[in-house]
Amino acid sequence: MSTTDQASTAQGASTDREIVISRRIDARRELVFEAFTEARHLAHWWGPEGFTTTTEAFEFRVGGEWVFAMRGPDGTDYSEWIVWTAIDRPERIALHHGSFRDDPDAFESVITFEPDGDATRLEMRTVFPTREQRDEAVHTYHAIEAGGQTLSHLAGYVADVLRREVGER
């Protein structure tokens, strides 16, 4: 990870079920928030190295769902489902994420967008139902590395958007 990335598995009460990933992104908060909350943007950056994302349904509102598939480098499709549980534009998003609606292994995430000068400090805080599920996500699915790669893709994408905006002026 670059020096602007931070990731950890937190320790403590409920934090033994938690992963926290953060990154400073060189773009204003409103642009980073938009890239994170519009389907037309998500397909360009969501997912770790070698993955693509195809959205089947997307409604960004509290109670709305994002149904999508991620295709891995080996061609395997992974079904994903998110329901938005809180939206405080452009500061915070909370969500429930599983493989499908009513997935008993679904986890909760809160994404915050904090201004950092002309940049944005984005933090993804994910809490799993059990410590064992958190550990499996970290060790089997490389959730920390994958999350860092995903935020790196986001940073690259918004940098491209900014370059296009400047070029159009």
C-alpha positions in Angstrom: 0.0 0.0 0.0 1.1 3.5 -0.6 1.7 5.9 2.2 -1.7 7.5 1.7 -3.4 4.1 2.4 -4.2 2.8 5.8 -5.8 -0.5 6.6 -6.2 -2.6 9.7 -8.1 -5.1 11.6 -9.1 -3.3 14.8 -8.9 -4.9 18.2 -11.4 -4.4 21.2 -15.0 -5.0 22.1 -17.0 -5.2 18.9 -13.9 -4.1 17.0 -12.6 -7.7 17.0 -15.2 -8.1 14.2 -14.1 -5.0 12.3 -11.9 -4.0 9.3 -11.1 -0.3 8.7 -9.7 0.8 5.4 -8.9 4.5 4.6 -7.3 6.5 1.8 -6.7 10.1 1.0 -8.1 10.8 -2.5 -6.9 13.9 -4.4 -10.4 15.1 -5.3 -13.1 17.2 -3.7 -15.5 15.4 -1.4 -18.6 15.9 -3.6 -16.9 14.2 -6.6 -15.7 11.3 -4.5 -19.1 10.9 -3.0 -20.7 11.0 -6.5 -18.3 8.4 -7.8 -19.3 6.2 -4.9 -23.1 6.6 -5.3 -23.9 6.6 -9.0 -24.0 3.3 -11.0 -22.6 5.0 -14.1 -19.3 5.6 -12.1 -19.2 2.4 -10.1 -18.6 0.1 -13.1 -15.4 2.0 -13.8 -13.7 1.4 -10.5 -15.5 -0.9 -8.1 -13.5 -4.0 -7.1 -10.0 -5.2 -6.6 -7.4 -5.9 -9.3 -8.6 -8.0 -12.2 -12.3 -7.8 -11.3 -15.1 -6.2 -13.3 -18.5 -5.1 -11.9 -21.9 -5.3 -13.7 -24.9 -3.7 -12.1 -28.3 -5.4 -12.4 -30.3 -2.9 -10.3 -29.3 0.3 -8.5 -31.4 2.7 -6.5 -29.4 5.1 -4.2 -31.8 6.0 -1.4 -32.3 4.6 2.1 -33.9 1.2 1.6 -32.7 1.1 -2.0 -30.7 -1.8 -3.4 -27.6 -2.3 -5.5 -27.7 -5.7 -7.1 -24.5 -6.5 -9.0 -22.1 -9.2 -10.1 -18.3 -9.1 -9.8 -16.4 -11.2 -12.3 -13.0 -12.4 -11.0 -9.9 -12.7 -13.1 -10.6 -16.5 -13.5 -14.1 -15.8 -15.0 -16.0 -16.7 -11.8 -19.0 -14.5 -11.1 -19.8 -13.4 -7.6 -23.3 -12.2 -6.8 -23.5 -9.2 -4.6 -26.3 -7.3 -2.9 -26.3 -4.0 -0.9 -29.1 -2.1 0.8 -28.4 1.5 1.7 -29.3 2.0 5.4 -28.3 5.6 5.9 -27.2 8.4 3.6 -25.9 11.8 4.8 -24.8 13.5 1.5 -21.8 14.0 1.1 -20.5 13.0 4.5 -21.6 9.4 5.2 -23.1 6.2 3.7 -24.2 3.1 5.8 -25.0 -0.1 4.1 -25.8 -3.8 4.6 -23.8 -6.1 2.2 -24.2 -9.7 1.4 -24.3 -12.1 -1.5 -28.1 -11.9 -1.7 -31.0 -10.4 0.2 -31.4 -11.9 3.7 -27.9 -13.4 3.5 -27.2 -14.5 7.1 -23.5 -13.7 6.6 -24.1 -10.1 5.5 -22.0 -7.4 7.1 -22.5 -3.7 7.9 -20.3 -0.9 6.5 -20.1 2.8 7.1 -18.2 4.9 4.6 -17.2 8.5 5.6 -16.0 11.3 3.4 -14.0 13.9 5.2 -12.6 17.0 3.6 -8.8 17.1 3.7 -7.7 20.4 2.1 -8.5 20.0 -1.6 -8.7 16.2 -1.1 -11.0 13.7 0.7 -10.2 11.3 3.4 -12.4 8.3 2.8 -12.8 5.6 5.5 -14.6 2.3 5.1 -15.5 0.7 8.5 -16.9 -2.8 8.1 -18.3 -4.9 11.0 -18.9 -8.6 10.5 -21.4 -10.7 12.4 -18.6 -12.7 14.1 -14.9 -12.5 14.6 -14.5 -15.7 12.6 -16.3 -14.2 9.6 -14.0 -11.2 9.8 -10.9 -13.4 10.0 -12.2 -15.5 7.0 -12.7 -12.2 5.0 -9.1 -11.1 5.9 -7.3 -14.4 5.4 -9.3 -16.2 2.7 -10.6 -13.4 0.7 -7.8 -10.9 1.4 -10.4 -8.2 2.3 -7.8 -5.6 3.4 -5.7 -5.9 0.3 -8.8 -6.0 -1.9 -10.3 -3.0 -0.2 -7.1 -1.0 -0.6 -7.0 -1.9 -4.3 -10.6 -0.9 -4.7 -10.0 2.5 -3.1 -6.9 2.9 -5.3 -9.1 2.3 -8.4 -11.5 5.0 -7.1 -8.6 7.4 -6.7 -7.4 6.8 -10.2 -10.9 7.1 -11.6 -11.7 10.4 -10.0 -8.3 11.7 -11.1 -9.3 10.8 -14.7 -12.6 12.5 -14.3 -10.8 15.7 -13.0 -8.4 15.6 -16.0 -11.4 15.3 -18.4 -13.2 18.2 -16.7 -10.1 20.4 -16.9 -9.6 19.4 -20.6 -13.2 20.4 -21.4 -12.8 23.9 -20.1 
